[in-house]
Amino acid sequence: MPKGPQGQKRPGDVIGAAIMVAKVATGEIEERLPTVKRKAGLKGGEARSKKLTPKERSDIARIASEARWKKTDR
C-alpha cells in the first residue's frame, strides 16, 4: 500500500481513496493525523542568548537591522 509524505498509509487507487474518505466521514474509521514533534534545535537559541554578552547581542541585532533596511532600499 502506498504511503503519504509522513509515512501514513493511503489507498493506491482513486476508488480506494474515495471509500476511505467515506468511512472517515461516517465514523467507521478514525482519521489519524500526524503528531507534531518538538525539535531539539529549538532549545539552542535560548541557551545561546544566555551565553552572549550584551555587546555581542547588540552587534548581532545591529547587523540584522542593517540587513532588513538594506532589503527595503532596493
N, C-alpha and C positions, 0 to 999 in steps of 0.2 A: 504494500500500500504506500503511495507517495506521502512525503512528509512536507509540511509547510516550512517557512523560513525559520521558525523557532523550534522545529522538530515535532510539531503536533501532527497527528495522523489525519489525513484527508482522503476522501474517496478519489479514485483516479479518473472517473468519468463524470460527465455533466449530470446524468440521471442519478448517480450515487450521491453527488453533492446536493441535488435538489431534495432527495429523500432525507438526507441528514439535516438539512435546514428545516424541513417539515417536522421531523422528530424533535428538534430543539424547540420549535415554535409550539408544539403541542405538549411539551414537557415529558415526552417518553425518555429522552436522554438529557443529561445536563451538559451544557457547553462549558468547557474548561478553558479559561483564558490563561495565558502565560503569566507567571508571577514576576514581579519586578524585584530584582536583587540589587542590594546596595553594593556599589563597587568600593573596594578598599582605597582606591586612589582619591576618593573624595575627602578622606581624613587628612591628606597630606598638606592641603592649603592652610588648615588651622595650625598644624604643627610648624609649618614654615613661617607663618606670621608671628608666632611666639618667639621664634629663634632670631628674627631680623631685628636690627637696631632701628630706632626711629629715623635716623638719617637714611638707612637703606630703604625703608618703606617709603620715605619721601622721594627718593631718587626713582624708585620704581613707579610711583604714582605720577611723577613729572614726565617720565618717558612715555607712559601710557597716555597722558593728557596730550602731549605733543603729537603722538601718533593719531589720536582721534581728531584733533584740529587739522592736521595735515590732510586727512582724508576728505574733509568738507571744503577745503580751499581749492578744489580742482577747478 
